[in-house]
């Protein structure tokens, strides 16, 4: 093909598209950041899960080591006091209603105060460890409440 002024013209050739592999250095950096972030999140999650399982095992082993309802209530009280020290060093010295109020923790429901230890089955912690005749049903009502609060207190990190 010739132009009007005598120059030979040729078709325009487009350069080849850049290959998708290997990626540009910026993509390597993004991939490294994502991998590190995922690894850190996984490590955090595994560590938290392991701590929770260990705390549940400690709670259950301490209860299974005691025979009798009164001994179990005493063991629950001891475990709760040990866990309370993690959030407040002076909490294990609280007695009576002050101790139950501490165990109630902050109220989470709007409109009404939730006080399972002060007004519910948690009141058994006041004198349950000293009673001669204590029903197993009372301890069964206390157990899930105490386990939940124990795990909440063990999760506090300062």
C-alpha positions in Angstrom: 0.0 0.0 0.0 1.4 3.4 -1.0 0.4 6.8 0.2 -0.1 9.8 -1.9 3.4 11.1 -1.2 5.1 7.8 -2.1 5.7 6.3 1.4 5.1 2.6 1.9 2.5 2.2 4.7 2.2 -1.0 6.7 -0.5 -2.3 9.0 -0.3 -1.2 12.7 0.9 -4.1 14.9 -0.4 -4.1 18.5 2.0 -5.2 21.1 1.3 -8.6 22.8 -0.9 -8.6 25.9 1.1 -8.9 29.0 1.1 -12.4 30.5 -0.9 -13.1 33.6 2.0 -15.0 35.1 4.1 -13.9 36.9 2.1 -11.2 38.4 3.5 -7.7 39.0 5.4 -7.1 42.2 2.4 -5.2 43.7 0.3 -8.3 43.5 3.0 -10.4 45.3 2.9 -7.8 48.1 -0.9 -7.9 48.3 -0.8 -11.7 48.4 1.8 -11.7 51.2 -0.2 -9.3 53.3 -3.4 -11.4 52.9 -1.5 -14.6 53.8 0.0 -13.0 56.9 -3.4 -11.6 57.9 -5.1 -14.9 57.5 -2.3 -16.7 59.4 -2.6 -14.3 62.3 -6.4 -14.5 62.5 -6.1 -18.3 62.4 -3.5 -18.3 65.2 -5.7 -16.0 67.3 -8.8 -18.1 66.8 -7.0 -21.4 67.6 -5.4 -19.9 70.7 -8.7 -18.6 71.9 -10.4 -21.9 71.2 -7.7 -23.8 73.0 -7.9 -21.6 76.0 -11.7 -22.0 76.2 -11.4 -25.8 75.9 -8.8 -25.8 78.7 -11.0 -23.7 80.9 -14.0 -25.9 80.4 -11.9 -29.0 81.1 -10.5 -27.4 84.3 -14.0 -26.5 85.4 -15.4 -30.0 84.7 -12.4 -31.8 86.2 -12.7 -29.8 89.4 -16.4 -30.7 89.7 -16.0 -34.4 88.9 -13.3 -34.6 91.6 -15.9 -33.9 94.3 -18.7 -36.2 95.5 -21.8 -34.7 96.9 -23.8 -31.6 96.1 -22.3 -29.4 98.9 -18.7 -30.3 97.8 -19.6 -29.4 94.2 -21.0 -26.0 95.3 -17.9 -25.3 97.3 -15.7 -26.2 94.2 -17.8 -24.0 92.0 -17.4 -21.1 94.4 -13.7 -21.7 94.6 -13.4 -21.7 90.8 -15.4 -18.6 90.4 -13.3 -16.8 93.0 -10.1 -17.8 91.2 -11.5 -16.6 87.8 -12.7 -13.4 89.4 -9.1 -12.5 90.3 -8.4 -12.2 86.6 -10.7 -9.2 86.2 -10.4 -7.6 89.6 -7.6 -8.6 92.1 -9.8 -7.7 95.0 -12.9 -9.6 93.8 -12.0 -12.8 95.6 -12.3 -11.1 98.9 -15.9 -10.0 98.4 -18.5 -11.7 100.6 -22.3 -12.1 100.7 -24.4 -9.9 98.5 -21.4 -8.0 97.2 -20.0 -11.2 95.9 -23.2 -12.2 94.2 -23.6 -8.7 92.7 -20.1 -9.0 91.3 -21.0 -12.4 89.8 -24.1 -10.9 88.2 -21.8 -8.6 86.2 -23.1 -5.9 83.9 -26.8 -6.1 82.9 -27.1 -7.0 79.2 -30.8 -6.8 78.6 -32.5 -3.5 78.0 -35.3 -2.4 80.3 -34.7 -4.9 83.1 -31.8 -5.9 85.2 -30.7 -9.5 84.9 -29.4 -10.8 88.2 -29.1 -14.6 88.1 -26.8 -14.8 91.1 -28.4 -12.2 93.3 -32.0 -13.2 92.6 -31.8 -16.6 91.0 -30.2 -20.0 91.4 -26.8 -18.4 92.1 -27.9 -17.6 95.6 -26.9 -21.1 96.4 -23.3 -20.0 96.5 -23.8 -18.1 99.8 -24.4 -21.2 101.9 -24.7 -24.2 99.6 -21.2 -25.4 100.4 -22.1 -25.6 104.1 -25.4 -27.4 104.0 -25.7 -31.0 105.0 -28.7 -31.8 102.8 -28.5 -30.2 99.5 -30.6 -31.3 96.5 -28.8 -32.3 93.4 -31.4 -30.4 91.3 -30.3 -27.1 92.9 -26.7 -27.8 91.8 -27.9 -28.8 88.3 -29.6 -25.4 88.1 -26.5 -23.6 89.3 -24.0 -25.4 87.1 -24.7 -23.9 83.6 -25.0 -20.4 85.1 -21.7 -20.8 87.0 -19.9 -22.3 84.0 -21.0 -19.4 81.7 -19.8 -16.8 84.2 -16.6 -18.7 84.8 -15.8 -18.7 81.1 -16.7 -15.0 80.9 -14.3 -14.2 83.8 -11.5 -16.4 82.3 -11.7 -14.5 79.0 -10.8 -11.2 80.6 -7.3 -10.2 79.8 -5.4 -7.3 81.2 
